[in-house]
């Protein structure tokens, strides 16, 4: 029963991606005097001095553009015990963080501070393998993408895409901080996705009806079961995916007649690119002190 519920929750964003762009109410965005970003579907909730600007920049619901990334199915975390507030403590003195979510159409939205400097609006997506940053926010953070940047393929509702992958120094959601968080840089969107490369560090419970997400540090990173934001199963999956693509290319090359020189060259170039991506992934694993057994 619990596994079926997890599958339905993970598939929610994929279903939303198939909805027409006009579905749902408009979303109004405004920034307060402290620089904090707010979203609402009710224009009357926007302070009067910001209302005209928010109405002029109303966002159509993002449902048709949200992407869900395929990845290994995580184990269901146990819902954290109830406590009185974000400064209370749970089992083994672990802090408990309760964060109110905002609505973005049918999805849930939070604002997190990335690298200690830029506030980024994120849709909650515990079915996403990695955090996804929209391109404009990556630029604000000064994240540069070049020839030495690793890329990764993601399965989305609209097919396979390949995005650059970077390492964020930190993602801070109302005091619940995760460090060394893998993230992909996606196309321009109003919101990013807060995925498992952040949530892996916490036991989490999302109460959609109450509009509340509860996070309790799970200690897996300190125990060495999470390295570089990923579990053993996720590291194995990344290495396996690249090696599998190389194996398939080798098979294609073996079946291609020598007389098809152009195709042979294309396959050789693609294989060289994948071998380079594998080397970059290996380097990333070295920096995260990933055991050799996790790379098999």
N, C-alpha and C positions, 0 to 999 in steps of 0.2 A: 504493500500500500504506500509506504513512504517513498520507495523507489519510483513508483508511478507518479506520485505527486511531484518529485524532483524533475522527472522528465517533462511533465506538463509545464512546470515553472520555467525550465530551460527553453522550452519550445515557444514560450509566450512571445519573446522578441522576434523570433523567426516568423511567427504568424503575423505580428504587427507589420513586418517588412512587406507583407503582401497586400496590406490595406491601401486604398487610394489615398493620395496626398491630402485630400480635402476632408478626410474623416476626422471628427472630433472638433473641439473648440479651439479657438486661437489661444496662443500662449503669450503673455505679456512679460517683458523683462525690464527690470530697472535696477539701478545701482544706488545704494544709499550713501550718506556722507562719509562713511567709513570705508567705502570702496567695495562693500559686500554685494554680491549679485543675488537678486531675488527673481523668482518666477511665480506666476499665478495665472489661472484661467479666468479670474474674476477681476475685471478692470477696476471695480470699485475698491479693491484691496490695495491698489497702487496709490501711494501718497499723491495728493492733488498736484504738487509741484512737478511730479514726474509723469503724470497721467497722459498728457498730450504726447510726450515723446514716446512713451511706451505704446500708446495706441498707433502711432505712426510707424513703429518698428515691430508690430505684432508678428509673431512667428506662426507659420502654419505648423500643425503637429508634425513631428519628425518621424512618425511611424513608418512612412514608406522608405525612409533612408537608413533606419537602424539595421545594423549588421550583427548577427550572432556568430561567434567563432566556434568552430568545432574543436573539441579537445577531449582528453580522457575523462571519464565520468568520475567526479570526486566522491569520496565517502561523505555521507550526510553528517554534518556536525550536529551535535546535540544542542538544542536550544539552551542558552544560558539561563541560570537561575535568576529569578526576579530580585531586583534590588531597588533601592530608593532613588538612585540618581547616578550620573556619570562619574561622580567622585566616590561611589561606594565600591566595595571590593567583593569579588566572588570567591570561589574555591581557590585555596592556595594563595590568597591575597591578590589574585589577578584583578586589575581594574575592570569595571564594567562601563561601557560607553553606550549611551542611548542618544540616537540622532533622529531628529524629526526630518521626514522627507517631504519634498514638495511634489506636486503633481505636474507631469508634462503629458497631457492627454491621458492615456490609460497607463502610462509608465510612471516610475518613481525616480525622482531627481534629487541629487544632493550636490553640494558644492564643496570641493576639497582643495586644500592648498598644496601645490606641487612644487617640490624643490625649495620649499620655504618662501616662495616669492610670488607665485601666480595662482589666483583662484580659478579653478576650472569646474564648470558644471558637468556632472556625470550622471548618466542613467545607470541605475543598479542593474547589473547583468552577471549573476553568478554562474551562468552557463558560458560566459566568454572566457577563453583561455587566458588572455592577457588584458591589461588595461589598454584602451584605445584612446589616443590623443588626436583631436582634430588638428589639421595642419597649422592653422593660425595660432593655436595655443602652443604648439611645438616651437613655432617661430618666436613667440613672446618669451619662451623659456631659453631661447638661444641654442636649441638642439639642432645640430648640423648633421645633414645626411650627405654622405659622400661615397666614393668607391669602396671604402673600408667598412661601410655600414652593412651589417647582416640584414637579410630580408627573410621573410617567412610567409608561407602560404596559409590562408585562412579560408574555410568554407563559409560562405554567406548565403542568405536566401536568394541572392542574385548570381550565385556561382562562385568559383574560386577567384580570390584576389591575392596579390602579393604586396606586402607592406614592409617598409623599413622597421627594424626593431632597435630600440634604444634602451638604456638602463636609467631609470629615474632615481635620483638620490633619495627622495622621500615622497610619500603621499600621506597627507595629514587630514583625516576626516574627523573634525571636532575633537581633536586630541588623540585619536586612535591612529598612531603613526606606524607606517610600514616603510622600511628602508630597502634600498636596492630592489626596485620594482621594475620588472621587464614591462615594456609598453611598445605598442606599434603606433606608427604615425599614419593616420588614415586620411581620407579626403576631407574637404572642408564640410563640417557639420556644425550645428549650433551646440551640440552636446558631445561629450566623449562617452565611453563605456567603462565602468568600474568593474573589472573582472577578477578572475581567480588569482592573478599574480599579486593583487592586493589582499583579497579575502583569505588566501591560504594561511595567513598568519593568525587568523581569528576563528573562534567558534562564533557563528553568526545566526541571527534569527531575524527574519524580515516579516513584520506584521503589516500587511498591506492595508487591512481594514483600519488599523489605528494610525497608519502613516508613520511607523516607527521601525528603525533598524537597531538591533542591539548587537554589540561586538564585545567579545571577551578574548584577550590574547590567549592562544592555545599552547604556547611554549614549544611548538614544533621546530621553530627556527633555532632556539637555544639548544634543543636536543639534537640538532643536525639533521632532522628529517625534512626540513625545507632548506634548500640551498639556492641562492640567487633568485628567490621568489617562487621556485618550482619544487614540486615533490619528485620523488624518485620516478614515479609513473610518468610524470610530465616530461622529465629529462629523457627518459627512455623513448617516449613517443616522438620527441623532436629528432633525436638521432635516427630512430627507425625510419621516420618519414623521408629524411634526406637520403639515407642509404637505399631505401626502396626505390626512390626515383632514379638514383644512379644505376641500380641493377636493371631497371626497366629500359633505361637508355642504352646500356650495354647490350641488352637483348635486341633492341631496335637496330643498333649498329651492326650486330652480327647478321641480321636478316637483310640488311641493305646491300645490294650488289655493289661491287667496287666501281662499276661503270657509272653509278649515281654519285659522282664526286661532290656535287653541291649539297646533297642531303647528308653525305658522310661528314662534310665540314660543319654543317649545322649541328649535327649530333655531337661532334667532337667539341664544338664551342659550348654547347649546352652542358655537356658533361664536365668540362673544365670549370664552368660557372658553379655547378653544384658541388664539385670538389672544393672549390674555394669557400662556398657557404659552409660546408662541413668543417673546414679548418677554422673558420670564424666562430662557429658554434663550439668547437673544441676549446678555442681560446677563451670564450665566455665561460665555459664550464671550469676551466683552469682558475680563472679569477674568482669564481664562486666556490672553489675547492670541492667540486663535485667528484665523488669517488669514481674510479674506473668502471666499477660494476654498474653504475647508473647510466653509463654511456653505451651499453651493449644493446 
